[in-house]
Structures are given as structure tokens and as C-alpha cells.
Amino acid sequence: MNAIVILAEITYWYRPKKIFNDDGQLLGYQKKFLEDILQKSYKQLSKKTGLSERAIKDAIVYLEKKGIIKRVFRNIYYEKRAVTLSNVMYIVLNVHKLIEITFPTLDCEKKEYMPKIRQRGIEKKRYVSLKKGRGMYKFVYTYTKTTSQNISKTTLVMEEEDINIKRIYSKISVLYDANNEDGRKLFQVYHYLRNANVDTEDIRKIIEYLSENTQYLIAECIIKQHEACFFQRKTEEGLYDYVTYFLNGLQKRYKSQFLENVEPIDQFKKAFEIKELPEITMHNWLKGEES
């Protein structure tokens, strides 16, 4: 129970704050803390939750063993008081693991390592830069070999990654509540694409489409179309846009097979129980790769 309370507190801090203008238009997202990862001490969490520091530590150790969070300790120079704080605790939230434990009835397959898909020629979205909030600790220097510019870039990437994961989680959760079987299928698709090292933003777009078009939740079509994306990169045309090529091909495969019956969840799950996935080494290809 203590672990649930602590996890809820950590999740709250990692959930980005939506920023709107005077007209109510969404401008972007803002972190609730200043640094690249969340800084919280046992004492701070104790005051917030009312639990003892010992209970807090036991809960955090438990969550860390489960792989849901990770503690990071840093030496921080506090400029205002000209003192160095040693072993300041930071907490990293593993969003992927959080999604897995949210659906305990699903059997998540162990993932084999694949090199990540690298994106070429595409500029990542940047969210609105806002003034730093009040009432939070402002640490200026760290002993880690990073610069403020590197931290800023890393933070933007982490924020965008977390936002995409949260949107994926939201779509799966909504569909899971509306239709348990379709929700389980969509979750399997997420893990399949994640294990194939498809870019998280591309996964989000595919999940969003499939959540609204559940007739395409056919395991054979999904697997075959991902393999088609893999082979397309070797052609002269190359693979310029994974999502567009994947979804267009998926629709054509579905229509060509005249699939009228809904695929049972057991059959759907069995189709994804494969040992190896096609490896895509890059994301966008302006020119085909020579094999």
C-alpha cells in the first residue's frame, strides 16, 4: 500500500502540466520540476504522504526492485548558500514499466535487444518555453559532465518521449475500458512495435489510428505490413514515412483478405509470439539502402 502511495506521488510530478493561452488554446506542456529528472528526499515524501521515512525508503526500494523507478544520487552545489550537498536523491520513472503493471492481466513478453531506429531529416517538435516556477529548489552546478545546453536538449527529448507514451497509454486505457478484448490486442501491438524499435512517435500515431479503427487489429496483417516496411527501405524508392506506408499497406492487406470475422484474442496473441522481429536500423529513408 505504501508503494502505491509513493508511486502515485512520483507519477503526479512526472505528468506534464498543460499550458493554455487566454483563448483556451493549448500551447504546449511544461514540466512540474526544474531539472532533467525529479529530485525528492525521503523527508520531503514523508511530509507529503504522512508516512515515516523508513516506510518511504522501503517503498522506494520495492518499486526500484520492480523496475518501475530508479534512484540516482548526485552531488549538488547550492550557490545561494555556497554549500555542496552530497548524495542528493533523484527519482527516474520508468513509464514503459508503469504501463505494463497497469494491465496486470496481460502477459508481457520479454523483449530482445534491437538497435534503435534513428530518425533522419525530421525535426522534433519543440514545446513552449515558459518561466521557471516558484517554490522549487534551484540548484545551479552539478558534478556530472553535462552542460545546461545538453540538459535542455535531453529534457526536451525526455518530455516528448513521455508525452507520446502517456498518449499511447491513454488510448489503450480508453479502449480497454470500452472493449476489453480490443484493448488487449492494442496493447500487444504496442509491445510488438516497441520490441521492433519503431520510433515512439510513430507508435503513438499507429496506436491512435488503430484505437479508432479496430477492424484492422488483425495480427497477420500487422506483422506482414511491418515486414513490408523493412523490405521497402531496400528498394530504390526507399521508405520515407514509416507511419504512412504502414497504415496504407495495412488497409490494403485487410481489404484483400476479405476478413469478416473478428480475430480471437488467443489467436491474435499467439501470432505475436515470435522469436525475432525485422530489424529497421533507421527511421526515414530519402533514398533506398543498398543491400
SULRANOR-V667703 format. One record per residue. RES is the residue in three letters. SS is DSSP state (a for helix, b for strand, c for the rest). PHI is phi in degrees with one decimal (* if undefined). Layout:
res=<RES:RES>
ss=<SS:SS>
phi=<PHI:PHI>
This chain:
res=<MET:ASN:ALA:ILE:VAL:ILE:LEU:ALA:GLU:ILE:THR:TYR:TRP:TYR:ARG:PRO:LYS:LYS:ILE:PHE:ASN:ASP:ASP:GLY:GLN:LEU:LEU:GLY:TYR:GLN:LYS:LYS:PHE:LEU:GLU:ASP:ILE:LEU:GLN:LYS:SER:TYR:LYS:GLN:LEU:SER:LYS:LYS:THR:GLY:LEU:SER:GLU:ARG:ALA:ILE:LYS:ASP:ALA:ILE:VAL:TYR:LEU:GLU:LYS:LYS:GLY:ILE:ILE:LYS:ARG:VAL:PHE:ARG:ASN:ILE:TYR:TYR:GLU:LYS:ARG:ALA:VAL:THR:LEU:SER:ASN:VAL:MET:TYR:ILE:VAL:LEU:ASN:VAL:HIS:LYS:LEU:ILE:GLU:ILE:THR:PHE:PRO:THR:LEU:ASP:CYS:GLU:LYS:LYS:GLU:TYR:MET:PRO:LYS:ILE:ARG:GLN:ARG:GLY:ILE:GLU:LYS:LYS:ARG:TYR:VAL:SER:LEU:LYS:LYS:GLY:ARG:GLY:MET:TYR:LYS:PHE:VAL:TYR:THR:TYR:THR:LYS:THR:THR:SER:GLN:ASN:ILE:SER:LYS:THR:THR:LEU:VAL:MET:GLU:GLU:GLU:ASP:ILE:ASN:ILE:LYS:ARG:ILE:TYR:SER:LYS:ILE:SER:VAL:LEU:TYR:ASP:ALA:ASN:ASN:GLU:ASP:GLY:ARG:LYS:LEU:PHE:GLN:VAL:TYR:HIS:TYR:LEU:ARG:ASN:ALA:ASN:VAL:ASP:THR:GLU:ASP:ILE:ARG:LYS:ILE:ILE:GLU:TYR:LEU:SER:GLU:ASN:THR:GLN:TYR:LEU:ILE:ALA:GLU:CYS:ILE:ILE:LYS:GLN:HIS:GLU:ALA:CYS:PHE:PHE:GLN:ARG:LYS:THR:GLU:GLU:GLY:LEU:TYR:ASP:TYR:VAL:THR:TYR:PHE:LEU:ASN:GLY:LEU:GLN:LYS:ARG:TYR:LYS:SER:GLN:PHE:LEU:GLU:ASN:VAL:GLU:PRO:ILE:ASP:GLN:PHE:LYS:LYS:ALA:PHE:GLU:ILE:LYS:GLU:LEU:PRO:GLU:ILE:THR:MET:HIS:ASN:TRP:LEU:LYS:GLY:GLU:GLU:SER>
ss=<c:a:a:a:a:a:a:a:a:a:a:a:a:a:c:c:b:b:b:b:c:c:c:c:c:b:b:b:b:b:c:c:c:c:c:c:c:b:b:c:c:a:a:a:a:a:a:a:a:c:c:c:a:a:a:a:a:a:a:a:a:a:a:a:a:c:c:c:b:b:b:b:b:b:b:b:b:b:c:c:c:c:b:b:b:b:b:b:b:b:b:b:b:c:a:a:a:a:a:a:a:a:c:c:c:c:c:c:c:c:c:c:c:c:c:c:c:b:c:c:c:c:c:c:c:c:c:c:c:c:c:c:c:c:c:c:c:c:c:c:b:b:c:c:c:c:c:a:a:a:a:a:a:a:a:a:a:a:a:a:a:a:a:a:a:a:a:a:a:a:a:a:a:a:a:a:a:a:c:a:a:a:a:a:a:a:a:a:a:a:a:a:a:a:a:c:c:c:c:a:a:a:a:a:a:a:a:a:a:a:a:a:c:a:a:a:c:c:a:a:a:a:a:a:a:a:a:a:a:a:a:a:c:c:c:c:c:c:c:c:c:a:a:a:a:a:a:a:a:a:a:a:a:a:a:a:c:c:c:c:c:c:c:c:a:a:a:a:a:a:a:c:c:c:c:c:c:c:c:c:c:b:c:c:c:c:c:c:c:c:c>
phi=<*:-61.7:-63.2:-65.3:-62.5:-66.6:-63.1:-62.9:-65.9:-65.5:-62.2:-58.3:-69.8:-84.1:-75.5:-67.4:-90.9:-79.5:-114.4:-117.7:-88.9:-65.2:-89.3:83.5:-82.7:-70.5:-93.7:164.9:-130.0:-133.1:-67.5:-93.0:-136.7:-84.2:-88.8:-69.5:-133.5:-75.7:-105.8:-145.4:-99.5:-60.7:-65.8:-62.4:-67.5:-65.3:-64.9:-73.8:-98.3:84.4:-86.8:-71.8:-63.3:-64.4:-65.5:-62.6:-62.9:-60.8:-66.1:-67.8:-61.4:-62.0:-63.8:-68.8:-64.7:-78.3:82.3:-81.3:-132.0:-144.2:-88.0:-128.4:-111.4:-130.9:-96.7:-120.0:-95.6:-95.3:-63.0:-59.5:-106.1:54.1:-130.5:-104.9:-100.1:-96.2:52.4:-73.4:-86.7:-119.3:-126.9:-103.7:-96.5:-88.8:-65.0:-62.2:-67.4:-61.9:-64.1:-62.5:-75.6:-72.5:-116.8:-66.6:-80.9:-90.3:-88.7:-87.3:-73.4:-70.3:-96.4:-88.3:-71.7:-134.7:-59.8:-70.1:-72.0:-103.7:-96.0:-122.0:72.0:-116.7:-88.3:-66.6:-68.5:-118.6:-95.9:-62.3:-88.5:-120.4:-65.4:-68.7:-76.1:-99.0:74.1:-122.8:-67.1:-114.4:-95.6:-96.3:-114.7:-128.0:-90.4:-81.5:-83.0:-135.4:-113.7:-62.1:-67.4:-64.5:-62.0:-61.7:-65.1:-61.9:-63.0:-60.7:-65.1:-63.3:-61.9:-65.4:-60.9:-64.7:-63.3:-62.1:-62.7:-65.3:-69.2:-61.8:-58.0:-62.4:-64.4:-64.0:-63.4:-62.4:-67.5:-62.5:-70.4:-78.2:-147.3:-56.8:-70.1:-65.2:-63.2:-66.2:-64.2:-62.4:-65.9:-64.2:-62.3:-57.4:-68.7:-61.8:-68.7:-65.6:-67.6:-83.9:62.6:-70.9:-56.6:-59.8:-65.1:-67.4:-60.4:-58.3:-63.7:-68.1:-62.3:-61.3:-67.1:-66.3:-65.9:-96.5:-134.0:-69.0:-64.1:-88.9:-79.6:-116.5:-57.0:-61.1:-65.5:-65.0:-65.5:-63.0:-72.1:-64.6:-63.2:-64.8:-62.4:-62.4:-78.1:-62.2:-64.7:-89.3:-81.8:-66.0:-70.1:74.5:-118.3:-87.0:-136.3:-61.1:-61.6:-61.4:-64.5:-65.0:-69.6:-62.7:-66.9:-63.0:-63.9:-66.0:-63.7:-62.1:-67.2:-68.5:-92.8:49.2:-80.5:-107.1:-90.8:-74.3:-74.8:-59.6:-62.6:-64.9:-67.5:-62.4:-65.7:-61.7:-63.6:-89.7:-83.6:-118.6:-83.5:-128.7:-117.9:-57.8:-94.7:-108.7:-86.6:-137.7:-101.6:-112.0:-122.2:-74.3:-130.1:-68.2:-85.9:-82.9:-86.2>
